Every structure is written in structure tokens, then in C-alpha cells.
Amino acid sequence: MITNVVAIVYDGVSPFELGVVCESWGMDRSEMGLPTFDFAVCAPEPGTVRTSMGFDLQVHHGLDRAADADLVVIPAVPRAADVPPAVVEALREAHARGARVMSVCSGAFALGAAGLLDGRRCTAHWMHTDELAARFPKAHVVPEVLYVDDDRVLTSAGTAAGLDASLYLWREEFGAAAASLVARRMVVPPQREGGQAQFIANPVPECDSETLGPVLTWIVEHLDEELAVDDLAARFAMSPRTFARRFRAETGTTPHAWITTQRLHRAEQLLEGTDRSVDQIANDVGFMNAATLRHHLRRVRGLSPQQYRRRFRTAPREPVEVTA
């Protein structure tokens, strides 16, 4: 269980990506019933750290603060600069003793310098994945995905993907309901999966076209129904081909993959917060049978529905209506 988190910084660190880490793990959300963490920012030497934007940070902790952290995070750092040897050693030691390590954007280059990408799947911002693969040929670089988790090494793409990866860890450690609350506090969507594309074809739609927002809302409200692409396209007056193309352009994934993810998240919330049977939950979310729910939950979480419920179950209460 993650209780102690540190962000490691050194000269050239990006303040924006550092802010992502602080927002994800340094905020006190106890008033929402969420866990708080022993969080700190540390550097090879306490004192002044120059950021990539030209202003300074005053860092009060050295790398000894990382010695007992459960999660060690490297925000975006200069790709071309040498990684301080003390940082390399701290990262190696953290992973060797069983801690998770995580990078945001070019922080993956620090993990590569520590040898933590060797033999592992990983990613970075799409502009840097070719360089990452060239610099660390033993790494299995997966381009254009949001984040990759491989043997306690979690790498993520750009700024927003750092939030996605952090929410993924919240979900892994504390369940879907907790991750949804954190996402709501951040005012970001909680459902983006790691394999989703880093960017979409038209991030800002043209003024004369409608977005798929109403379509996505309708789907989430009707997960218990059969949601074939042909039927969805007809409902919203599009050809199946146009519907599928626009869906990928606006969400970065296929209709089937997106719907499956929504069904799984809803199932997780129901497993955590209700007493409904696995068969009932599978039917409620459109998986139709427990075997299908079990397959998807094991594929994504590595847990059976019963194991997931035991791990993340909240206090017993009456069944509740779970909304998007």
C-alpha cells in the first residue's frame, strides 16, 4: 500500500510536470474520506534547484528522504543532461527494495539511466520515444500510449498522461471509487486507460461540427444495453464507418474498447459499494454474464471479482446508484 511518496528533482526539472506529481500525491483530501500521504520533494542536495522555466525551487530534503518511500516519482527532466549519480543510485535502490518508481514525460530517461527500463515495456512523450529507444536499446519502448506499468516501473507520456498514470495507481491501490473522487477533485476524466493513444486527430473540433460528448453520455447511461456500433451509428444518424472514425478521432480509441472500459469501471464501483452478486453486476453493466466480467477484470486488474471486492470493499451499506 502506498503511504509514503517522494518526487526527485534536479536542475532543469519541469515545474508543470512536478506540479502534476504534487497535485496527485501531495494534496490533503482527507475531508473527502481519502487517504493522505507522507509526501516530499527531494534533490541530490537540499537547497536551490533551477527549473526549466528559469526560476528556482527551494528543496528541503536530500535523497535520504527517498530511502523508505513506497513510490518514487521522476517528473520531466532534461533528456540531454547527465542524470546525477546519486539519483541513479536512489532509483535503483528504491526498485530493488520493492518500491514503485514512476516517470512523467522525459523522466523516463532518468529511469533508463538507472537501468530500470532494461527488458521492460515503457513509454514517454511521443516526440521522444524514438530517442528513448535509441538511447536504451534494451528497453521495449511502446510509442504513443498514455502509460505503461511493468514490474513496478510506471512510465507515462506528457503532462496529462502523468495524471492518468497517477489515477491508475490510485485505482490500483485504493479502488475505482477513490480514483473517481480524486479525478472529480482535479476536474479530469477518470477513465483513460494506459493503452489509449497519446493524442487524437482533432483535439479541437471545428466550429461547425458537434462533438461526441452527448453520445458518450448516452452510452454511459445505457451500459446495460447491447451497444453495437451499427446501432449506435444509426441512433446518432451516422454511417458505421463515420461513427467509428469520429469516435477514434475524439477519444483516441475504438467504440468497443471505450465501452468495455466504462463497463469495467462501473462494475468495479458496484463491487466496492454494493452487495449485489457478481452475476447481477455483470448484467447491470452489460457484460451479461459473470464469466465475461471475470475475464475483463482479471485481464486489467489481475483479480477475480471476489478478490477485487475483498481488497477494495468499502463499509457495508445499502445498495447505491452509481453514476458516471
C-alpha positions as CSV (number, residue, x, y, z in Angstrom):
1,M,0.0,0.0,0.0
2,I,1.3,3.4,-0.9
3,T,1.7,5.7,2.1
4,N,5.0,7.5,1.5
5,V,5.7,9.3,-1.8
6,V,8.7,11.4,-2.9
7,A,9.4,13.3,-6.1
8,I,13.0,13.6,-7.0
9,V,14.1,16.8,-8.8
10,Y,17.4,18.2,-10.1
11,D,18.4,21.2,-12.2
12,G,16.3,21.5,-15.3
13,V,13.2,19.9,-13.9
14,S,9.9,21.0,-15.5
15,P,7.7,22.7,-12.9
16,F,4.5,21.8,-14.8
17,E,5.2,18.0,-14.5
18,L,6.4,18.5,-10.9
19,G,3.0,20.1,-10.3
20,V,1.2,17.1,-11.7
21,V,3.0,14.9,-9.1
22,C,2.3,17.3,-6.3
23,E,-1.4,17.5,-7.2
24,S,-1.7,13.8,-7.5
25,W,0.1,12.8,-4.3
26,G,0.7,15.9,-2.1
27,M,-2.8,17.2,-1.7
28,D,-4.7,16.6,1.5
29,R,-8.0,15.1,0.5
30,S,-8.9,13.7,3.9
31,E,-12.1,15.7,4.0
32,M,-13.3,13.5,1.2
33,G,-12.5,10.4,3.1
34,L,-9.4,9.7,1.0
35,P,-6.0,8.7,2.3
36,T,-3.2,11.2,2.7
37,F,0.4,10.6,2.0
38,D,3.7,11.4,3.6
39,F,4.8,13.5,0.6
40,A,8.1,15.3,0.0
41,V,10.2,16.8,-2.9
42,C,13.9,15.9,-2.6
43,A,17.0,16.6,-4.5
44,P,20.6,15.3,-4.6
45,E,21.5,18.2,-2.3
46,P,19.0,20.2,-0.3
47,G,18.9,23.8,-1.4
48,T,18.3,25.6,-4.7
49,V,17.1,23.7,-7.8
50,R,16.9,25.6,-11.1
51,T,13.8,24.7,-13.2
52,S,13.4,24.6,-16.9
53,M,11.4,27.8,-16.8
54,G,14.3,29.8,-15.3
55,F,13.0,30.2,-11.7
56,D,14.3,28.4,-8.7
57,L,12.8,25.9,-6.2
58,Q,13.9,25.7,-2.6
59,V,14.1,21.9,-1.8
60,H,14.5,21.0,1.9
61,H,15.1,17.2,1.6
62,G,18.0,15.2,0.3
63,L,17.8,11.8,-1.3
64,D,17.9,10.1,2.1
65,R,14.2,11.0,2.2
66,A,13.6,8.5,-0.6
67,A,15.1,5.6,1.3
68,D,11.7,4.4,2.7
69,A,9.3,5.8,0.1
70,D,6.7,3.4,-1.4
71,L,6.5,5.5,-4.6
72,V,9.4,7.4,-6.1
73,V,8.5,9.7,-9.0
74,I,10.7,11.5,-11.5
75,P,8.9,14.4,-13.3
76,A,10.2,15.7,-16.6
77,V,13.9,16.3,-16.6
78,P,16.4,17.3,-19.3
79,R,16.9,14.5,-21.7
80,A,20.4,15.5,-22.8
81,A,21.9,16.2,-19.3
82,D,23.6,13.6,-17.3
83,V,21.5,12.1,-14.5
84,P,23.2,12.8,-11.2
85,P,24.8,9.6,-10.0
86,A,23.1,9.9,-6.6
87,V,19.7,10.0,-8.4
88,V,20.6,6.9,-10.4
89,E,21.5,5.1,-7.2
90,A,18.4,6.2,-5.3
91,L,16.2,4.9,-8.2
92,R,18.0,1.6,-8.3
93,E,17.8,1.1,-4.5
94,A,14.1,2.0,-4.4
95,H,13.1,-0.5,-7.0
96,A,15.4,-3.2,-5.5
97,R,13.7,-2.9,-2.1
98,G,10.2,-3.3,-3.7
99,A,9.1,0.3,-4.1
100,R,7.3,1.6,-7.2
101,V,9.1,4.0,-9.4
102,M,7.3,6.3,-11.9
103,S,8.2,8.8,-14.5
104,V,6.3,11.6,-16.2
105,C,7.3,12.5,-19.8
106,S,11.1,12.8,-20.1
107,G,11.6,11.4,-16.6
108,A,11.8,8.1,-18.4
109,F,15.3,9.0,-19.4
110,A,16.4,9.1,-15.8
111,L,14.8,5.6,-15.3
112,G,16.7,4.4,-18.4
113,A,20.0,5.8,-17.0
114,A,19.3,3.7,-13.8
115,G,18.8,0.6,-15.9
116,L,15.2,0.2,-14.8
117,L,13.9,0.2,-18.4
118,D,16.1,-2.8,-19.5
119,G,13.8,-5.6,-20.5
120,R,10.7,-3.7,-19.6
121,R,7.9,-2.1,-21.6
122,C,7.9,1.6,-21.2
123,T,6.9,4.9,-22.9
124,A,7.4,8.6,-22.9
125,H,6.1,11.6,-24.8
126,W,5.5,10.7,-28.4
127,M,8.1,13.3,-29.5
128,H,10.8,11.4,-27.5
129,T,10.0,7.7,-27.9
130,D,12.4,7.2,-30.8
131,E,15.2,8.8,-28.8
132,L,14.3,6.8,-25.8
133,A,14.6,3.5,-27.8
134,A,17.9,4.6,-29.4
135,R,19.4,5.6,-26.0
136,F,18.3,2.5,-24.2
137,P,18.1,-0.4,-26.8
138,K,17.3,-3.0,-24.1
139,A,14.1,-1.2,-23.3
140,H,10.9,-2.2,-25.1
141,V,9.5,1.2,-25.9
142,V,5.8,1.4,-26.7
143,P,5.2,4.6,-28.6
144,E,2.1,6.8,-28.5
145,V,0.4,5.1,-25.5
146,L,-0.5,7.1,-22.3
147,Y,1.3,5.0,-19.8
148,V,2.9,1.5,-19.2
149,D,3.2,-0.4,-15.9
150,D,5.8,-3.2,-16.0
151,D,7.2,-4.8,-12.8
152,R,6.7,-1.7,-10.5
153,V,8.1,0.6,-13.2
154,L,5.4,3.0,-14.4
155,T,6.3,5.3,-17.3
156,S,3.9,7.9,-18.7
157,A,3.8,10.3,-21.6
158,G,3.1,14.1,-21.4
159,T,1.6,16.2,-18.7
160,A,-2.0,14.9,-18.8
161,A,-0.7,11.3,-19.1
162,G,1.1,11.8,-15.8
163,L,-2.4,12.5,-14.2
164,D,-3.7,9.4,-16.0
165,A,-0.9,7.2,-14.6
166,S,-1.4,8.6,-11.1
167,L,-5.1,7.9,-11.3
168,Y,-4.3,4.4,-12.4
169,L,-2.2,4.0,-9.3
170,W,-5.0,5.4,-7.2
171,R,-7.3,2.9,-8.7
172,E,-4.8,0.0,-8.2
173,E,-4.1,0.9,-4.6
174,F,-7.5,2.2,-3.3
175,G,-10.2,1.2,-5.8
176,A,-12.3,2.8,-8.5
177,A,-14.4,4.9,-6.2
178,A,-11.4,6.6,-4.7
179,A,-9.8,7.2,-8.1
180,S,-13.1,8.8,-9.3
181,L,-13.2,11.1,-6.3
182,V,-9.6,12.2,-6.9
183,A,-10.4,12.8,-10.6
184,R,-13.5,14.8,-9.7
185,R,-11.4,17.0,-7.4
186,M,-9.0,17.5,-10.3
187,V,-11.8,18.0,-12.8
188,V,-10.4,15.4,-15.2
189,P,-11.9,12.2,-16.6
190,P,-11.0,9.1,-14.6
191,Q,-11.4,6.5,-17.3
192,R,-8.4,6.9,-19.7
193,E,-6.6,3.5,-19.9
194,G,-2.8,3.2,-20.5
195,G,-3.1,1.7,-24.0
196,Q,-5.1,4.7,-25.2
197,A,-3.5,6.9,-27.8
198,Q,-1.5,9.9,-26.5
199,F,-3.1,12.3,-29.0
200,I,-6.3,12.5,-31.1
201,A,-6.6,13.6,-34.7
202,N,-8.7,16.7,-33.9
203,P,-8.2,17.8,-30.3
204,V,-10.2,21.0,-31.0
205,P,-13.3,20.2,-33.2
206,E,-14.3,22.5,-36.0
207,C,-16.9,25.0,-35.1
208,D,-19.5,23.6,-37.5
209,S,-19.3,20.1,-36.1
210,E,-20.7,18.6,-33.0
211,T,-18.5,16.6,-30.6
212,L,-19.4,13.1,-29.4
213,G,-20.0,14.4,-25.9
214,P,-23.8,13.7,-25.9
215,V,-23.1,10.2,-27.5
216,L,-20.6,9.3,-24.7
217,T,-23.0,10.5,-22.1
218,W,-25.8,8.4,-23.6
219,I,-23.6,5.3,-23.7
220,V,-22.6,5.6,-20.1
221,E,-26.3,5.9,-19.1
222,H,-27.2,2.7,-21.1
223,L,-24.3,0.4,-20.4
224,D,-26.7,-2.4,-19.5
225,E,-28.0,-2.5,-23.1
226,E,-26.4,-4.1,-26.2
227,L,-24.3,-1.4,-27.8
228,A,-23.3,-2.5,-31.2
229,V,-21.5,0.1,-33.4
230,D,-24.1,-0.2,-36.2
231,D,-26.9,0.5,-33.8
232,L,-25.1,3.4,-32.2
233,A,-24.3,4.9,-35.5
234,A,-27.9,4.7,-36.6
235,R,-29.2,6.2,-33.4
236,F,-27.0,9.3,-34.0
237,A,-27.6,9.5,-37.7
238,M,-24.2,8.4,-38.9
239,S,-22.8,5.6,-41.0
240,P,-20.9,3.0,-39.0
241,R,-17.7,4.0,-40.7
242,T,-18.2,7.7,-40.0
243,F,-19.2,6.9,-36.4
244,A,-16.1,4.7,-35.8
245,R,-13.8,7.3,-37.4
246,R,-15.1,10.2,-35.4
247,F,-15.1,8.1,-32.2
248,R,-11.4,7.3,-32.5
249,A,-10.6,10.9,-33.6
250,E,-12.3,12.3,-30.4
251,T,-11.4,9.6,-27.8
252,G,-8.2,8.0,-29.2
253,T,-9.7,4.5,-29.0
254,T,-12.4,2.3,-30.6
255,P,-16.0,2.3,-29.5
256,H,-15.7,-1.3,-28.3
257,A,-12.6,-0.6,-26.2
258,W,-14.1,2.5,-24.7
259,I,-17.4,0.8,-23.9
260,T,-15.6,-2.1,-22.3
261,T,-13.6,0.3,-20.1
262,Q,-16.8,2.1,-19.0
263,R,-18.4,-1.2,-18.1
264,L,-15.5,-2.4,-16.2
265,H,-15.2,0.8,-14.2
266,R,-18.9,0.7,-13.4
267,A,-18.5,-3.0,-12.3
268,E,-15.6,-2.0,-10.0
269,Q,-17.8,0.7,-8.4
270,L,-20.6,-1.8,-7.8
271,L,-18.3,-4.4,-6.4
272,E,-16.9,-1.8,-4.0
273,G,-20.1,-0.1,-2.9
274,T,-22.9,-2.7,-3.1
275,D,-23.9,-6.2,-2.0
276,R,-25.1,-7.2,-5.5
277,S,-23.9,-10.6,-6.7
278,V,-21.3,-10.9,-9.4
279,D,-23.9,-12.2,-11.8
280,Q,-26.2,-9.2,-11.1
281,I,-23.3,-6.7,-11.6
282,A,-22.3,-8.3,-14.8
283,N,-25.9,-7.9,-16.1
284,D,-26.1,-4.4,-14.7
285,V,-23.1,-3.2,-16.7
286,G,-23.8,-5.0,-19.9
287,F,-21.3,-7.9,-19.6
288,M,-24.3,-10.2,-19.5
289,N,-22.6,-13.0,-17.5
290,A,-20.1,-13.3,-14.7
291,A,-17.6,-15.1,-16.9
292,T,-17.2,-12.1,-19.2
293,L,-16.8,-9.7,-16.2
294,R,-14.3,-12.1,-14.6
295,H,-12.3,-12.2,-17.8
296,H,-12.0,-8.5,-18.2
297,L,-11.3,-7.8,-14.5
298,R,-8.5,-10.4,-14.5
299,R,-7.1,-9.0,-17.7
300,V,-6.9,-5.4,-16.4
301,R,-6.5,-5.8,-12.6
302,G,-5.2,-9.4,-12.2
303,L,-8.0,-10.1,-9.7
304,S,-11.2,-12.0,-9.7
305,P,-14.4,-10.1,-8.8
306,Q,-14.4,-11.7,-5.4
307,Q,-10.8,-10.8,-4.8
308,Y,-11.4,-7.2,-6.0
309,R,-14.4,-6.9,-3.7
310,R,-12.4,-8.1,-0.7
311,R,-9.5,-5.7,-1.5
312,F,-11.5,-2.6,-2.1
313,R,-14.8,-3.1,-0.4
314,T,-16.0,0.0,1.5
315,A,-18.0,-0.2,4.7
316,P,-21.2,-2.4,4.2
317,R,-24.1,-0.3,3.2
318,E,-27.4,-0.5,1.3
319,P,-27.1,-0.8,-2.5
320,V,-26.5,2.6,-4.1
321,E,-27.0,4.0,-7.5
322,V,-23.6,4.6,-9.2
323,T,-23.5,7.5,-11.7
324,A,-20.8,8.4,-14.2
